[in-house]
Amino acid sequence: MTVSPLPRRGAALAGRDRQGRTLRVAQHRESSRVVLSIWQDDTCLATVRLAPEDVARLVAELSRTLLSDAREVPARRTG
């Protein structure tokens, strides 16, 4: 089995729930796509190829979700 190298344009983010799990984000300019892939150690488990407008929607949804979670956390009292 051949393992794909880490993306030149993109990032690899470590998962917090399982040792060796990463999310790779790679830009593929030749196809105008961004590829998200889930890896367990050296094995690719799944990929999703996104068009630029899909990436914008994903970022907006991630931001909305993060902000809604922040609003639900009660403020800490000081003093």
C-alpha positions in Angstrom: 0.0 0.0 0.0 1.3 3.5 -0.9 0.6 6.3 1.6 -0.1 9.7 0.2 2.3 12.4 1.5 1.0 15.3 3.5 -0.5 18.0 1.3 1.8 20.8 0.1 -1.1 23.2 0.2 -3.2 22.4 3.2 -2.9 21.0 6.7 -3.2 17.9 8.8 -5.3 18.3 12.0 -5.0 15.7 14.8 -8.2 14.2 16.0 -8.9 14.4 19.7 -10.9 11.2 20.1 -8.6 8.5 18.7 -4.9 8.1 18.7 -3.5 8.3 15.1 -6.7 9.9 13.6 -6.1 13.0 11.4 -8.1 15.2 9.1 -6.2 16.3 6.1 -7.2 19.4 4.1 -5.6 19.6 0.7 -6.0 22.1 -2.1 -6.1 20.7 -5.7 -5.8 23.7 -8.0 -5.9 21.6 -11.2 -9.5 20.4 -10.4 -10.6 23.5 -8.4 -11.3 21.3 -5.4 -10.5 21.1 -1.8 -10.2 17.6 -0.5 -10.9 16.6 3.1 -9.7 13.2 4.0 -9.9 11.2 7.2 -6.9 9.1 8.1 -6.2 6.5 10.7 -2.4 6.3 11.0 -1.3 5.5 7.3 -4.7 4.5 6.0 -7.2 6.8 4.3 -10.7 6.0 5.6 -12.7 8.5 3.6 -12.5 11.6 1.3 -14.8 14.5 0.4 -14.1 16.7 -2.6 -15.5 20.2 -2.2 -16.0 23.0 -4.7 -15.0 26.5 -3.6 -18.6 27.5 -2.8 -18.9 24.3 -0.6 -15.8 25.3 1.3 -17.3 28.7 2.0 -20.5 27.0 3.3 -18.4 24.6 5.5 -16.5 27.5 7.1 -19.7 29.4 7.7 -21.3 26.3 9.3 -18.3 25.6 11.5 -18.3 29.2 12.6 -22.0 29.2 13.3 -21.8 26.0 15.3 -18.8 27.2 17.3 -20.5 30.5 18.1 -23.8 28.8 19.1 -21.9 26.6 21.5 -20.1 29.6 23.0 -23.4 31.3 23.6 -24.8 28.3 25.5 -21.8 28.2 28.0 -22.7 30.3 31.1 -20.4 33.1 31.9 -18.0 32.5 34.8 -18.4 34.7 37.8 -15.3 36.4 39.1 -14.6 37.9 42.4 
